[in-house]
């Protein structure tokens, strides 16, 4: 059994897998090595479209022995496209490992907006002493749209800060920290009660522009929108209009319909918007977080216990 890890931090994955499986043939590389493709049985990679690590259908065709791909992202769209002609290959994802960093990114965006930190930093650059009003998160109502692993983690974090948490999902369920649980389609109904709307939905036909002009119009003028998860869930044209008109107070934006965000996007220039480069799911200890999932999956795979593998997208 030959395992190939292709990632900018491949050495850390390789070291972790060798420690867990001393007898296994594990190769780590920062790009796809020509000489190892034909014999590779297991591929561990993010597959993102970056030089050297972009997993494509052409590469998949050159890997006849490939049996399983462990995608290191929660969203497997790129890897699924590469495996379009390889329905013999098992695919799993790293869904569930992003809770801590995504919750922290949401909290960073919320604090920067709520405390008007951009204005404070501008004042520092100008050596201007101005006591900017400081609003606290405690007692504010945060709506979390999308209650997967990240939403569940975030609910506990926000509740721990004294915030009141409302959740919106396809099938509402009891979640620690959630005060009120709603169906996803009830968002516009509850939107007037929210001080923050945190968008964590994945992309897909049923979530495209789910947060549209009508939802944004339902929010109060003092509300903030935090967009994490995947781009395309929020109607960016409607959002830019709401921000420009002041019908909402501001937004923290980490994901976009087109990435990188085009230079001519009006979102760049809005004083009440924070733009971050799809960094919410990243972490300085991501390999260790992912290995906590990859190692049990690999052990189950080697033992032939495929039903015990987690985050299976397809058999």
N, C-alpha and C positions, 0 to 999 in steps of 0.2 A: 504494500500500500504506500503510495507516494503522495505526500501533501505539499502543496505549493501555496505560499503566502505572498501576495503581491500588494504592497502597501508602502507609503513613505516611511512608516515606522515598522517595517517588516521584521527588523532585528528583534524588537521586543515581543512580537507575536511568536517568532521562531523560538526564542529563548523559553517563553512560557510553555509552548507545546512540547519542546524537548524535555523540559522538566517533568511534565505530566506524562509523557509517553517516550521514555528513553530509547525504546527499541524501534520507534517509528522513523521512517525516512521523511524528514521535514526540511524543506528549502524555503528560505526567506529571500525576497528580492524586491527592489524598488521599481522594477519594470518586468514585463513578461519575458523570461529567458527563453531564447529560441530552442536551446537543447533540451529543455525539460517539459515542453508542452505535450508531446505525444504520449509520455508515460504517466502524466499526472492523473491521479484518481480523485483527489479532493482539492478544490480551489477555495482559498479564503481571501476575499478581496472586497473592497468597497465598490470597485467598478466604475467610479466616477469619471467623467470625461476630462481627465487630465493627462498630460503626456506620460506615456509609459504604463499607466495603471488603468486605462480605459478598456474594459472588457467588452469586446465586440463579437458579433456573429462570426466574423472571419477568424478570430482567435478560437472561438468555441469549435469551429469546424476542424481546427488543427489539433484538437484534444480528444481523440477517439476513445480514450480510456476514462474520460471524465464521468464520474458517477454522482458527484454532489458538489454544489457551490454553496458555501456559507458566506452570504452577503453581510458585510459589516455595517450596513445601514439599516434603518427601519423600513425605508421605502425601497423596494427592489425593482423599480420600473426599468432602470438601465440594464440590470442583469437579466430581467425577464425578456427584454427586447433582444439581447444577445443570444438567449437560449430559445428563440422562437422556433428554430428548426431542430431543437434537441429536447424533445419531450421525454427522453429517457433519463434526464438528469434531475435529481432531487435538488430543491432549492429551499434554503432557510434564511431568515433575516436576523438582525440584531435588535429587533423591537424590544423595548423594555429596559434598555441600559441607559437611556438618555434622561431619566427623571431628574437627577441632581443638577446637571448643567442647564437643562431647559428651564427648570424652576428658577434657578439663579438668574438666567437671562430675563425671564419674565419680571422677576423682582427688580433687577437693575433698571429695566425700562420703566417700570412703574414708579420707582423712587426718583429717577432722573426727571420724569415728567411732573410728578406730584410735588417735588421739592424745587422745581424750576432750576435745576442744576446748570443747564446751558446758560441761563442768564447770569448765574453766579460766576461761572467760569469766564464769561465775557467780561464781567466786571473785574475779575482778577487780572485778566490781560490788560485792561485799561487802567488798573490800579484805582478802581472806583469802589468806595466803601458804601454799600447799600444793603440794608437789611431786607432781604426778599422774604415775603410771607412764607412760612413753612407749614405745609399741610401734612398731617399724619395719616398713615394707612389704617390705623386702628379704627374700627367701626365702619369703614367703607365697605361697600358691597361689590364683590368681584364675581363676574359670571365667567365660567370656564366652558367654552364650546368645544367638546371633544373630551371624553372621559376614558381615554386609554391609560396606559401606564404613566405617561407624563402628567396628564390631567389629575390622576389620582394622587401622585406625588405632590403636585402643586397645591392641591386642595388642602393637604395637611400643613404645608408650609405657610400658606396664607392664613389659615385658621389659627396657626400658632402665633401669628402676629396680631391676632385680635380682629381679623377681617371676617365679614360674613360672606360665605361662599354659596353661590348658586351654580348648579351644574346643568348642562344641556347635552343630551345624548340620545341615541336612537332608542335605547332601552334603559331608562333611569333605574338606578340601583343604589342601595345604601353605600355611601363612601365616607370614611372618617373625615370630619372637617366640613362636610357639605351640609348646609342648613336646609336648603330646598333643592329638590331635583326635578327637572323639567324634561319633557320631550324636546328633541332638537327643534322641531317645528314650532315650539312655543316661544322661541327666542324673541321675536318681535313683540310678543305680548308682555314679556318680563323686562325687556330692554329699558323702559323708562325708570326701572328701579336700580339700574346698575351704575356704579361709579367707574368700573373698569370692565371691559370685555376682552378676555384673553382667548384668541382663536388658535386652536390646536388641531383642527380637522385635517385629515390627509386629503390629498388631491384625488379627484375622480369625477365621473360624470354626475354623480348625485351631490357633489359638494362644490362644483364650479360656481363661483359668485354667490355662494350661499349667504354671505354677508353682503347684501346689495344695498341700493339706495334706500329702500324701504326700511330695512333694519337700522341703517345709520340714522335715518330721520327719526326713528323711534327712541334713540338715545338722547339723554339730556345734554344741554350745552356744556356742562362741566365734566362730561364723561370722557374717558380715554379708551382707545382701542389698541391692544397689543397683538401683533400678528406674528405667530410662530407656526410651527408645523410645516405646511407646504404653501407655495404661492398659488394664486388662482382661486383660492377660497373666498377672498375679499375682492370685490369689484374696485380696482384701484382708481379708475376714473371717478367713480362715485365718492370714494374715500378722499381723493385729492380735492374734490369739490366741497365736501363737508369740512375739511380742514381749512380750506381757503376762506369759506364763508363764516367760519366760527360756529357752525351748528354742533360741532363737538370740540372739545378742548385740545385734543392732541392725539398722537399715535406713536407707538414704538413698532418699527417694522424691521423684521429680520428675514422674511422670505417674500418672493415676488413672482409674478407671472413669467417675467423674462429675467434671467440671471446670467451674468451680472446685470444689475439695474441699469438700463440705458442712460447715457449722460443727459439726454434731453427729457428725462422723466421729470414732471413737475414736483414729484415727491422730494427730490434732492433739495429744492430751494425753500421748502416750507419751514418756517421758523418753529412751528409747533409739531414737527415730525422728527423722529430720530431714526436714522437709517443705519442698520448694521448688516454686514455681508454674509448672511446665512451662517452665522456663527453659533447659534443657540445650542446645537447638538454636539459641538466640539468640546474637547476636554484635554487637559494636559495628561490625564491618566486614562484616556480612552482605551488603549490596548488592554490595560488591566481590567477595565469594566467589561469590555467585550469578551475577554478570555474567560471570565466567570460564566459566560453563556456558551462559548465555543467549546471549551474543554468537556463539559458534560455531553454536549451534542456529539462531539467526535467520539467519546467513549461509547455512547449508545450506538452510533453508526458502526464502529468497529465490532461491536458485540452483536450486530444484526438486530438491535432493538429499535427499529425505525419509528415505531409507535411512541417511543419515549422521547423522541427528539422534539424540541420546542420551536415555535415560530416557523412551522412548515408552510410554505406557500403552495407547493405542489409536490406530489410524490413522483 
